[in-house]
């Protein structure tokens, strides 16, 4: 099974404090406990800090898509935790 991690935000004042890494690690452990084998994450292509976050944690870029937010179309990168 696979879990989809759509969008997670950490307030700018708290970035670099390990909150995102801790949250992701907790989610990974809960998923393993429930038998899921993969975690999928989507990040806007222009969000370089967000893309770097997932790459740093071992996610691999698997797809490039478009998504709509508030009536606007954005490019989106899709990562898998393998």
PDB file with one MODEL, atoms N, CA, C and O in Angstrom:
MODEL        1
ATOM      1  N   UNK A   1       0.824  -1.183   0.000  1.00  0.00           N
ATOM      2  CA  UNK A   1       0.000   0.000   0.000  1.00  0.00           C
ATOM      3  C   UNK A   1       0.870   1.249   0.000  1.00  0.00           C
ATOM      4  O   UNK A   1       2.050   1.205   0.347  1.00  0.00           O
ATOM      5  N   UNK A   2       0.262   2.362  -0.397  1.00  0.00           N
ATOM      6  CA  UNK A   2       0.980   3.630  -0.453  1.00  0.00           C
ATOM      7  C   UNK A   2       0.141   4.709   0.210  1.00  0.00           C
ATOM      8  O   UNK A   2      -1.082   4.732   0.078  1.00  0.00           O
ATOM      9  N   UNK A   3       0.811   5.597   0.923  1.00  0.00           N
ATOM     10  CA  UNK A   3       0.154   6.768   1.507  1.00  0.00           C
ATOM     11  C   UNK A   3       0.576   7.989   0.703  1.00  0.00           C
ATOM     12  O   UNK A   3       1.730   8.109   0.292  1.00  0.00           O
ATOM     13  N   UNK A   4      -0.369   8.891   0.484  1.00  0.00           N
ATOM     14  CA  UNK A   4      -0.065  10.124  -0.236  1.00  0.00           C
ATOM     15  C   UNK A   4       0.021  11.269   0.756  1.00  0.00           C
ATOM     16  O   UNK A   4      -0.933  11.557   1.478  1.00  0.00           O
ATOM     17  N   UNK A   5       1.170  11.914   0.781  1.00  0.00           N
ATOM     18  CA  UNK A   5       1.392  13.089   1.639  1.00  0.00           C
ATOM     19  C   UNK A   5       1.243  14.283   0.722  1.00  0.00           C
ATOM     20  O   UNK A   5       2.144  14.581  -0.062  1.00  0.00           O
ATOM     21  N   UNK A   6       0.141  14.956   0.809  1.00  0.00           N
ATOM     22  CA  UNK A   6      -0.168  15.996  -0.170  1.00  0.00           C
ATOM     23  C   UNK A   6       0.624  17.267   0.110  1.00  0.00           C
ATOM     24  O   UNK A   6       1.638  17.506  -0.545  1.00  0.00           O
ATOM     25  N   UNK A   7       0.198  18.073   1.048  1.00  0.00           N
ATOM     26  CA  UNK A   7       0.908  19.328   1.318  1.00  0.00           C
ATOM     27  C   UNK A   7       1.048  19.537   2.818  1.00  0.00           C
ATOM     28  O   UNK A   7       0.084  19.432   3.576  1.00  0.00           O
ATOM     29  N   UNK A   8       2.266  19.831   3.220  1.00  0.00           N
ATOM     30  CA  UNK A   8       2.570  20.126   4.621  1.00  0.00           C
ATOM     31  C   UNK A   8       3.364  21.419   4.640  1.00  0.00           C
ATOM     32  O   UNK A   8       4.281  21.606   3.840  1.00  0.00           O
ATOM     33  N   UNK A   9       3.019  22.289   5.534  1.00  0.00           N
ATOM     34  CA  UNK A   9       3.726  23.562   5.639  1.00  0.00           C
ATOM     35  C   UNK A   9       4.273  23.726   7.050  1.00  0.00           C
ATOM     36  O   UNK A   9       3.620  23.368   8.031  1.00  0.00           O
ATOM     37  N   UNK A  10       5.482  24.273   7.135  1.00  0.00           N
ATOM     38  CA  UNK A  10       6.073  24.669   8.414  1.00  0.00           C
ATOM     39  C   UNK A  10       6.232  26.183   8.351  1.00  0.00           C
ATOM     40  O   UNK A  10       6.759  26.721   7.377  1.00  0.00           O
ATOM     41  N   UNK A  11       5.777  26.855   9.383  1.00  0.00           N
ATOM     42  CA  UNK A  11       5.867  28.319   9.423  1.00  0.00           C
ATOM     43  C   UNK A  11       7.316  28.752   9.231  1.00  0.00           C
ATOM     44  O   UNK A  11       8.222  28.136   9.793  1.00  0.00           O
ATOM     45  N   UNK A  12       7.547  29.800   8.446  1.00  0.00           N
ATOM     46  CA  UNK A  12       8.916  30.244   8.169  1.00  0.00           C
ATOM     47  C   UNK A  12       9.771  30.445   9.419  1.00  0.00           C
ATOM     48  O   UNK A  12      10.964  30.142   9.400  1.00  0.00           O
ATOM     49  N   UNK A  13       9.192  30.942  10.487  1.00  0.00           N
ATOM     50  CA  UNK A  13       9.965  31.164  11.716  1.00  0.00           C
ATOM     51  C   UNK A  13      10.453  29.869  12.353  1.00  0.00           C
ATOM     52  O   UNK A  13      11.342  29.899  13.204  1.00  0.00           O
ATOM     53  N   UNK A  14       9.885  28.735  11.955  1.00  0.00           N
ATOM     54  CA  UNK A  14      10.239  27.456  12.574  1.00  0.00           C
ATOM     55  C   UNK A  14      10.937  26.500  11.613  1.00  0.00           C
ATOM     56  O   UNK A  14      11.219  25.357  11.970  1.00  0.00           O
ATOM     57  N   UNK A  15      11.215  26.959  10.404  1.00  0.00           N
ATOM     58  CA  UNK A  15      11.937  26.105   9.459  1.00  0.00           C
ATOM     59  C   UNK A  15      13.371  25.943   9.933  1.00  0.00           C
ATOM     60  O   UNK A  15      13.986  26.882  10.437  1.00  0.00           O
ATOM     61  N   UNK A  16      13.888  24.741   9.762  1.00  0.00           N
ATOM     62  CA  UNK A  16      15.242  24.448  10.217  1.00  0.00           C
ATOM     63  C   UNK A  16      15.296  23.958  11.646  1.00  0.00           C
ATOM     64  O   UNK A  16      16.372  23.641  12.153  1.00  0.00           O
ATOM     65  N   UNK A  17      14.141  23.890  12.310  1.00  0.00           N
ATOM     66  CA  UNK A  17      14.087  23.415  13.699  1.00  0.00           C
ATOM     67  C   UNK A  17      13.852  21.914  13.793  1.00  0.00           C
ATOM     68  O   UNK A  17      13.798  21.371  14.896  1.00  0.00           O
ATOM     69  N   UNK A  18      13.712  21.237  12.664  1.00  0.00           N
ATOM     70  CA  UNK A  18      13.494  19.790  12.672  1.00  0.00           C
ATOM     71  C   UNK A  18      12.032  19.377  12.744  1.00  0.00           C
ATOM     72  O   UNK A  18      11.732  18.186  12.831  1.00  0.00           O
ATOM     73  N   UNK A  19      11.118  20.341  12.710  1.00  0.00           N
ATOM     74  CA  UNK A  19       9.692  20.025  12.819  1.00  0.00           C
ATOM     75  C   UNK A  19       9.233  19.172  11.638  1.00  0.00           C
ATOM     76  O   UNK A  19       8.565  18.157  11.834  1.00  0.00           O
ATOM     77  N   UNK A  20       9.578  19.568  10.428  1.00  0.00           N
ATOM     78  CA  UNK A  20       9.170  18.813   9.243  1.00  0.00           C
ATOM     79  C   UNK A  20       9.755  17.410   9.237  1.00  0.00           C
ATOM     80  O   UNK A  20       9.056  16.448   8.919  1.00  0.00           O
ATOM     81  N   UNK A  21      11.028  17.285   9.585  1.00  0.00           N
ATOM     82  CA  UNK A  21      11.674  15.967   9.635  1.00  0.00           C
ATOM     83  C   UNK A  21      11.030  15.084  10.689  1.00  0.00           C
ATOM     84  O   UNK A  21      10.790  13.901  10.450  1.00  0.00           O
ATOM     85  N   UNK A  22      10.748  15.653  11.857  1.00  0.00           N
ATOM     86  CA  UNK A  22      10.099  14.889  12.927  1.00  0.00           C
ATOM     87  C   UNK A  22       8.706  14.436  12.512  1.00  0.00           C
ATOM     88  O   UNK A  22       8.324  13.291  12.751  1.00  0.00           O
ATOM     89  N   UNK A  23       7.951  15.334  11.891  1.00  0.00           N
ATOM     90  CA  UNK A  23       6.605  15.001  11.440  1.00  0.00           C
ATOM     91  C   UNK A  23       6.643  13.886  10.403  1.00  0.00           C
ATOM     92  O   UNK A  23       5.854  12.943  10.468  1.00  0.00           O
ATOM     93  N   UNK A  24       7.556  13.994   9.452  1.00  0.00           N
ATOM     94  CA  UNK A  24       7.662  12.979   8.415  1.00  0.00           C
ATOM     95  C   UNK A  24       8.095  11.638   9.001  1.00  0.00           C
ATOM     96  O   UNK A  24       7.562  10.598   8.616  1.00  0.00           O
ATOM     97  N   UNK A  25       9.038  11.649   9.912  1.00  0.00           N
ATOM     98  CA  UNK A  25       9.495  10.401  10.530  1.00  0.00           C
ATOM     99  C   UNK A  25       8.367   9.742  11.317  1.00  0.00           C
ATOM    100  O   UNK A  25       8.212   8.522  11.278  1.00  0.00           O
ATOM    101  N   UNK A  26       7.585  10.541  12.026  1.00  0.00           N
ATOM    102  CA  UNK A  26       6.433  10.002  12.761  1.00  0.00           C
ATOM    103  C   UNK A  26       5.431   9.377  11.784  1.00  0.00           C
ATOM    104  O   UNK A  26       4.923   8.282  12.028  1.00  0.00           O
ATOM    105  N   UNK A  27       5.152  10.072  10.685  1.00  0.00           N
ATOM    106  CA  UNK A  27       4.225   9.542   9.678  1.00  0.00           C
ATOM    107  C   UNK A  27       4.760   8.247   9.077  1.00  0.00           C
ATOM    108  O   UNK A  27       4.004   7.292   8.897  1.00  0.00           O
ATOM    109  N   UNK A  28       6.052   8.204   8.766  1.00  0.00           N
ATOM    110  CA  UNK A  28       6.655   6.988   8.209  1.00  0.00           C
ATOM    111  C   UNK A  28       6.459   5.817   9.164  1.00  0.00           C
ATOM    112  O   UNK A  28       6.064   4.729   8.745  1.00  0.00           O
ATOM    113  N   UNK A  29       6.736   6.039  10.444  1.00  0.00           N
ATOM    114  CA  UNK A  29       6.624   4.959  11.425  1.00  0.00           C
ATOM    115  C   UNK A  29       5.186   4.473  11.551  1.00  0.00           C
ATOM    116  O   UNK A  29       4.940   3.269  11.624  1.00  0.00           O
ATOM    117  N   UNK A  30       4.242   5.395  11.575  1.00  0.00           N
ATOM    118  CA  UNK A  30       2.825   5.006  11.660  1.00  0.00           C
ATOM    119  C   UNK A  30       2.419   4.200  10.429  1.00  0.00           C
ATOM    120  O   UNK A  30       1.659   3.238  10.534  1.00  0.00           O
ATOM    121  N   UNK A  31       2.928   4.594   9.266  1.00  0.00           N
ATOM    122  CA  UNK A  31       2.596   3.876   8.037  1.00  0.00           C
ATOM    123  C   UNK A  31       3.178   2.472   8.034  1.00  0.00           C
ATOM    124  O   UNK A  31       2.508   1.520   7.635  1.00  0.00           O
ATOM    125  N   UNK A  32       4.420   2.342   8.476  1.00  0.00           N
ATOM    126  CA  UNK A  32       5.047   1.024   8.569  1.00  0.00           C
ATOM    127  C   UNK A  32       4.236   0.141   9.511  1.00  0.00           C
ATOM    128  O   UNK A  32       3.987  -1.027   9.214  1.00  0.00           O
ATOM    129  N   UNK A  33       3.823   0.702  10.647  1.00  0.00           N
ATOM    130  CA  UNK A  33       3.021  -0.047  11.618  1.00  0.00           C
ATOM    131  C   UNK A  33       1.707  -0.529  11.015  1.00  0.00           C
ATOM    132  O   UNK A  33       1.159  -1.544  11.446  1.00  0.00           O
ATOM    133  N   UNK A  34       1.209   0.184  10.035  1.00  0.00           N
ATOM    134  CA  UNK A  34      -0.064  -0.169   9.395  1.00  0.00           C
ATOM    135  C   UNK A  34       0.126  -0.942   8.086  1.00  0.00           C
ATOM    136  O   UNK A  34      -0.847  -1.242   7.394  1.00  0.00           O
ATOM    137  N   UNK A  35       1.365  -1.259   7.752  1.00  0.00           N
ATOM    138  CA  UNK A  35       1.634  -2.089   6.589  1.00  0.00           C
ATOM    139  C   UNK A  35       1.850  -1.364   5.275  1.00  0.00           C
ATOM    140  O   UNK A  35       1.969  -2.013   4.235  1.00  0.00           O
ATOM    141  N   UNK A  36       1.904  -0.045   5.286  1.00  0.00           N
ATOM    142  CA  UNK A  36       2.165   0.695   4.047  1.00  0.00           C
ATOM    143  C   UNK A  36       3.650   0.614   3.716  1.00  0.00           C
ATOM    144  O   UNK A  36       4.498   0.636   4.608  1.00  0.00           O
ATOM    145  N   UNK A  37       3.951   0.523   2.442  1.00  0.00           N
ATOM    146  CA  UNK A  37       5.337   0.388   2.040  1.00  0.00           C
ATOM    147  C   UNK A  37       5.965   1.640   1.464  1.00  0.00           C
ATOM    148  O   UNK A  37       7.189   1.752   1.408  1.00  0.00           O
ATOM    149  N   UNK A  38       5.127   2.595   1.029  1.00  0.00           N
ATOM    150  CA  UNK A  38       5.663   3.791   0.379  1.00  0.00           C
ATOM    151  C   UNK A  38       4.902   5.032   0.811  1.00  0.00           C
ATOM    152  O   UNK A  38       3.727   4.985   1.175  1.00  0.00           O
ATOM    153  N   UNK A  39       5.617   6.132   0.755  1.00  0.00           N
ATOM    154  CA  UNK A  39       5.029   7.437   1.037  1.00  0.00           C
ATOM    155  C   UNK A  39       5.244   8.305  -0.194  1.00  0.00           C
ATOM    156  O   UNK A  39       6.358   8.395  -0.708  1.00  0.00           O
ATOM    157  N   UNK A  40       4.197   8.930  -0.658  1.00  0.00           N
ATOM    158  CA  UNK A  40       4.262   9.794  -1.839  1.00  0.00           C
ATOM    159  C   UNK A  40       4.068  11.234  -1.385  1.00  0.00           C
ATOM    160  O   UNK A  40       3.177  11.525  -0.587  1.00  0.00           O
ATOM    161  N   UNK A  41       4.908  12.137  -1.898  1.00  0.00           N
ATOM    162  CA  UNK A  41       4.830  13.552  -1.521  1.00  0.00           C
ATOM    163  C   UNK A  41       4.799  14.414  -2.771  1.00  0.00           C
ATOM    164  O   UNK A  41       5.525  14.157  -3.731  1.00  0.00           O
ATOM    165  N   UNK A  42       3.956  15.438  -2.756  1.00  0.00           N
ATOM    166  CA  UNK A  42       3.867  16.379  -3.859  1.00  0.00           C
ATOM    167  C   UNK A  42       4.337  17.748  -3.387  1.00  0.00           C
ATOM    168  O   UNK A  42       3.952  18.211  -2.313  1.00  0.00           O
ATOM    169  N   UNK A  43       5.183  18.398  -4.207  1.00  0.00           N
ATOM    170  CA  UNK A  43       5.758  19.692  -3.857  1.00  0.00           C
ATOM    171  C   UNK A  43       5.712  20.582  -5.096  1.00  0.00           C
ATOM    172  O   UNK A  43       6.025  20.126  -6.195  1.00  0.00           O
ATOM    173  N   UNK A  44       5.330  21.833  -4.932  1.00  0.00           N
ATOM    174  CA  UNK A  44       5.358  22.745  -6.071  1.00  0.00           C
ATOM    175  C   UNK A  44       6.786  22.831  -6.599  1.00  0.00           C
ATOM    176  O   UNK A  44       7.734  22.934  -5.821  1.00  0.00           O
ATOM    177  N   UNK A  45       6.936  22.789  -7.910  1.00  0.00           N
ATOM    178  CA  UNK A  45       8.262  22.783  -8.530  1.00  0.00           C
ATOM    179  C   UNK A  45       9.072  24.015  -8.151  1.00  0.00           C
ATOM    180  O   UNK A  45      10.292  23.933  -8.012  1.00  0.00           O
ATOM    181  N   UNK A  46       8.414  25.148  -7.983  1.00  0.00           N
ATOM    182  CA  UNK A  46       9.125  26.387  -7.652  1.00  0.00           C
ATOM    183  C   UNK A  46       9.549  26.461  -6.187  1.00  0.00           C
ATOM    184  O   UNK A  46      10.291  27.368  -5.810  1.00  0.00           O
ATOM    185  N   UNK A  47       9.097  25.533  -5.364  1.00  0.00           N
ATOM    186  CA  UNK A  47       9.424  25.524  -3.936  1.00  0.00           C
ATOM    187  C   UNK A  47      10.723  24.749  -3.717  1.00  0.00           C
ATOM    188  O   UNK A  47      10.697  23.600  -3.276  1.00  0.00           O
ATOM    189  N   UNK A  48      11.849  25.375  -4.023  1.00  0.00           N
ATOM    190  CA  UNK A  48      13.135  24.680  -3.919  1.00  0.00           C
ATOM    191  C   UNK A  48      13.435  24.195  -2.502  1.00  0.00           C
ATOM    192  O   UNK A  48      13.920  23.073  -2.357  1.00  0.00           O
ATOM    193  N   UNK A  49      13.174  24.974  -1.446  1.00  0.00           N
ATOM    194  CA  UNK A  49      13.411  24.429  -0.097  1.00  0.00           C
ATOM    195  C   UNK A  49      12.581  23.170   0.174  1.00  0.00           C
ATOM    196  O   UNK A  49      13.074  22.231   0.799  1.00  0.00           O
ATOM    197  N   UNK A  50      11.337  23.140  -0.287  1.00  0.00           N
ATOM    198  CA  UNK A  50      10.495  21.957  -0.100  1.00  0.00           C
ATOM    199  C   UNK A  50      11.011  20.765  -0.884  1.00  0.00           C
ATOM    200  O   UNK A  50      11.010  19.642  -0.380  1.00  0.00           O
ATOM    201  N   UNK A  51      11.455  20.998  -2.119  1.00  0.00           N
ATOM    202  CA  UNK A  51      12.016  19.920  -2.929  1.00  0.00           C
ATOM    203  C   UNK A  51      13.293  19.386  -2.299  1.00  0.00           C
ATOM    204  O   UNK A  51      13.499  18.173  -2.242  1.00  0.00           O
ATOM    205  N   UNK A  52      14.142  20.275  -1.832  1.00  0.00           N
ATOM    206  CA  UNK A  52      15.392  19.862  -1.184  1.00  0.00           C
ATOM    207  C   UNK A  52      15.107  19.057   0.079  1.00  0.00           C
ATOM    208  O   UNK A  52      15.810  18.087   0.362  1.00  0.00           O
ATOM    209  N   UNK A  53      14.095  19.442   0.835  1.00  0.00           N
ATOM    210  CA  UNK A  53      13.707  18.724   2.056  1.00  0.00           C
ATOM    211  C   UNK A  53      13.457  17.250   1.744  1.00  0.00           C
ATOM    212  O   UNK A  53      14.011  16.374   2.408  1.00  0.00           O
ATOM    213  N   UNK A  54      12.630  16.973   0.744  1.00  0.00           N
ATOM    214  CA  UNK A  54      12.310  15.578   0.428  1.00  0.00           C
ATOM    215  C   UNK A  54      13.502  14.842  -0.167  1.00  0.00           C
ATOM    216  O   UNK A  54      13.706  13.667   0.137  1.00  0.00           O
ATOM    217  N   UNK A  55      14.289  15.499  -1.002  1.00  0.00           N
ATOM    218  CA  UNK A  55      15.490  14.844  -1.550  1.00  0.00           C
ATOM    219  C   UNK A  55      16.461  14.490  -0.432  1.00  0.00           C
ATOM    220  O   UNK A  55      17.037  13.402  -0.419  1.00  0.00           O
ATOM    221  N   UNK A  56      16.636  15.414   0.503  1.00  0.00           N
ATOM    222  CA  UNK A  56      17.558  15.186   1.622  1.00  0.00           C
ATOM    223  C   UNK A  56      17.121  13.988   2.470  1.00  0.00           C
ATOM    224  O   UNK A  56      17.964  13.305   3.052  1.00  0.00           O
ATOM    225  N   UNK A  57      15.828  13.733   2.545  1.00  0.00           N
ATOM    226  CA  UNK A  57      15.304  12.632   3.345  1.00  0.00           C
ATOM    227  C   UNK A  57      15.157  11.337   2.547  1.00  0.00           C
ATOM    228  O   UNK A  57      14.524  10.387   3.008  1.00  0.00           O
ATOM    229  N   UNK A  58      15.744  11.303   1.351  1.00  0.00           N
ATOM    230  CA  UNK A  58      15.801  10.062   0.589  1.00  0.00           C
ATOM    231  C   UNK A  58      14.682   9.834  -0.407  1.00  0.00           C
ATOM    232  O   UNK A  58      14.591   8.752  -0.988  1.00  0.00           O
ATOM    233  N   UNK A  59      13.838  10.812  -0.615  1.00  0.00           N
ATOM    234  CA  UNK A  59      12.775  10.679  -1.605  1.00  0.00           C
ATOM    235  C   UNK A  59      13.364  10.871  -2.997  1.00  0.00           C
ATOM    236  O   UNK A  59      14.323  11.621  -3.179  1.00  0.00           O
ATOM    237  N   UNK A  60      12.781  10.189  -3.974  1.00  0.00           N
ATOM    238  CA  UNK A  60      13.218  10.311  -5.365  1.00  0.00           C
ATOM    239  C   UNK A  60      12.118  10.946  -6.199  1.00  0.00           C
ATOM    240  O   UNK A  60      10.944  10.605  -6.058  1.00  0.00           O
ATOM    241  N   UNK A  61      12.505  11.870  -7.071  1.00  0.00           N
ATOM    242  CA  UNK A  61      11.563  12.501  -7.991  1.00  0.00           C
ATOM    243  C   UNK A  61      11.083  11.454  -8.990  1.00  0.00           C
ATOM    244  O   UNK A  61      11.892  10.826  -9.674  1.00  0.00           O
ATOM    245  N   UNK A  62       9.759  11.266  -9.074  1.00  0.00           N
ATOM    246  CA  UNK A  62       9.201  10.236  -9.951  1.00  0.00           C
ATOM    247  C   UNK A  62       8.325  10.785 -11.067  1.00  0.00           C
ATOM    248  O   UNK A  62       8.219  10.171 -12.128  1.00  0.00           O
ATOM    249  N   UNK A  63       7.697  11.933 -10.840  1.00  0.00           N
ATOM    250  CA  UNK A  63       6.791  12.500 -11.841  1.00  0.00           C
ATOM    251  C   UNK A  63       6.823  14.015 -11.754  1.00  0.00           C
ATOM    252  O   UNK A  63       7.211  14.597 -10.741  1.00  0.00           O
ATOM    253  N   UNK A  64       6.402  14.632 -12.846  1.00  0.00           N
ATOM    254  CA  UNK A  64       6.143  16.076 -12.857  1.00  0.00           C
ATOM    255  C   UNK A  64       4.726  16.255 -13.379  1.00  0.00           C
ATOM    256  O   UNK A  64       4.386  15.760 -14.453  1.00  0.00           O
ATOM    257  N   UNK A  65       3.911  16.955 -12.626  1.00  0.00           N
ATOM    258  CA  UNK A  65       2.505  17.161 -12.977  1.00  0.00           C
ATOM    259  C   UNK A  65       2.162  18.635 -12.908  1.00  0.00           C
ATOM    260  O   UNK A  65       3.009  19.482 -12.622  1.00  0.00           O
ATOM    261  N   UNK A  66       0.908  18.917 -13.174  1.00  0.00           N
ATOM    262  CA  UNK A  66       0.359  20.248 -12.933  1.00  0.00           C
ATOM    263  C   UNK A  66      -0.754  20.106 -11.911  1.00  0.00           C
ATOM    264  O   UNK A  66      -1.448  19.090 -11.881  1.00  0.00           O
ATOM    265  N   UNK A  67      -0.927  21.121 -11.075  1.00  0.00           N
ATOM    266  CA  UNK A  67      -1.996  21.139 -10.086  1.00  0.00           C
ATOM    267  C   UNK A  67      -2.642  22.513 -10.097  1.00  0.00           C
ATOM    268  O   UNK A  67      -2.021  23.494 -10.506  1.00  0.00           O
ATOM    269  N   UNK A  68      -3.864  22.580  -9.657  1.00  0.00           N
ATOM    270  CA  UNK A  68      -4.575  23.863  -9.598  1.00  0.00           C
ATOM    271  C   UNK A  68      -4.794  24.233  -8.140  1.00  0.00           C
ATOM    272  O   UNK A  68      -5.265  23.433  -7.333  1.00  0.00           O
ATOM    273  N   UNK A  69      -4.435  25.477  -7.831  1.00  0.00           N
ATOM    274  CA  UNK A  69      -4.630  26.030  -6.492  1.00  0.00           C
ATOM    275  C   UNK A  69      -5.247  27.405  -6.674  1.00  0.00           C
ATOM    276  O   UNK A  69      -4.667  28.269  -7.332  1.00  0.00           O
ATOM    277  N   UNK A  70      -6.414  27.609  -6.098  1.00  0.00           N
ATOM    278  CA  UNK A  70      -7.069  28.909  -6.200  1.00  0.00           C
ATOM    279  C   UNK A  70      -7.297  29.381  -7.621  1.00  0.00           C
ATOM    280  O   UNK A  70      -7.215  30.576  -7.905  1.00  0.00           O
ATOM    281  N   UNK A  71      -7.581  28.450  -8.511  1.00  0.00           N
ATOM    282  CA  UNK A  71      -7.844  28.809  -9.897  1.00  0.00           C
ATOM    283  C   UNK A  71      -6.604  28.988 -10.754  1.00  0.00           C
ATOM    284  O   UNK A  71      -6.722  29.223 -11.956  1.00  0.00           O
ATOM    285  N   UNK A  72      -5.425  28.885 -10.171  1.00  0.00           N
ATOM    286  CA  UNK A  72      -4.158  29.015 -10.905  1.00  0.00           C
ATOM    287  C   UNK A  72      -3.540  27.636 -11.107  1.00  0.00           C
ATOM    288  O   UNK A  72      -3.716  26.747 -10.274  1.00  0.00           O
ATOM    289  N   UNK A  73      -2.818  27.458 -12.207  1.00  0.00           N
ATOM    290  CA  UNK A  73      -2.130  26.205 -12.495  1.00  0.00           C
ATOM    291  C   UNK A  73      -0.655  26.339 -12.135  1.00  0.00           C
ATOM    292  O   UNK A  73      -0.009  27.328 -12.479  1.00  0.00           O
ATOM    293  N   UNK A  74      -0.130  25.328 -11.435  1.00  0.00           N
ATOM    294  CA  UNK A  74       1.269  25.304 -11.002  1.00  0.00           C
ATOM    295  C   UNK A  74       1.894  23.971 -11.392  1.00  0.00           C
ATOM    296  O   UNK A  74       1.215  22.947 -11.469  1.00  0.00           O
ATOM    297  N   UNK A  75       3.205  24.006 -11.636  1.00  0.00           N
ATOM    298  CA  UNK A  75       3.954  22.764 -11.849  1.00  0.00           C
ATOM    299  C   UNK A  75       4.213  22.136 -10.485  1.00  0.00           C
ATOM    300  O   UNK A  75       4.445  22.835  -9.499  1.00  0.00           O
ATOM    301  N   UNK A  76       4.171  20.800 -10.443  1.00  0.00           N
ATOM    302  CA  UNK A  76       4.307  20.078  -9.187  1.00  0.00           C
ATOM    303  C   UNK A  76       5.223  18.873  -9.384  1.00  0.00           C
ATOM    304  O   UNK A  76       5.106  18.155 -10.377  1.00  0.00           O
ATOM    305  N   UNK A  77       6.127  18.655  -8.447  1.00  0.00           N
ATOM    306  CA  UNK A  77       6.993  17.482  -8.455  1.00  0.00           C
ATOM    307  C   UNK A  77       6.404  16.434  -7.521  1.00  0.00           C
ATOM    308  O   UNK A  77       5.909  16.754  -6.440  1.00  0.00           O
ATOM    309  N   UNK A  78       6.465  15.177  -7.956  1.00  0.00           N
ATOM    310  CA  UNK A  78       5.948  14.067  -7.158  1.00  0.00           C
ATOM    311  C   UNK A  78       7.128  13.189  -6.767  1.00  0.00           C
ATOM    312  O   UNK A  78       7.873  12.713  -7.624  1.00  0.00           O
ATOM    313  N   UNK A  79       7.289  12.979  -5.467  1.00  0.00           N
ATOM    314  CA  UNK A  79       8.386  12.187  -4.918  1.00  0.00           C
ATOM    315  C   UNK A  79       7.852  10.908  -4.293  1.00  0.00           C
ATOM    316  O   UNK A  79       6.737  10.877  -3.771  1.00  0.00           O
ATOM    317  N   UNK A  80       8.666   9.842  -4.352  1.00  0.00           N
ATOM    318  CA  UNK A  80       8.363   8.601  -3.655  1.00  0.00           C
ATOM    319  C   UNK A  80       9.482   8.297  -2.684  1.00  0.00           C
ATOM    320  O   UNK A  80      10.661   8.486  -2.983  1.00  0.00           O
ATOM    321  N   UNK A  81       9.090   7.823  -1.521  1.00  0.00           N
ATOM    322  CA  UNK A  81      10.029   7.332  -0.516  1.00  0.00           C
ATOM    323  C   UNK A  81      10.209   5.851  -0.805  1.00  0.00           C
ATOM    324  O   UNK A  81       9.304   5.057  -0.551  1.00  0.00           O
ATOM    325  N   UNK A  82      11.367   5.471  -1.332  1.00  0.00           N
ATOM    326  CA  UNK A  82      11.558   4.082  -1.757  1.00  0.00           C
ATOM    327  C   UNK A  82      12.266   3.241  -0.736  1.00  0.00           C
ATOM    328  O   UNK A  82      12.492   2.053  -0.964  1.00  0.00           O
TER     329      UNK A  82
ENDMDL
END
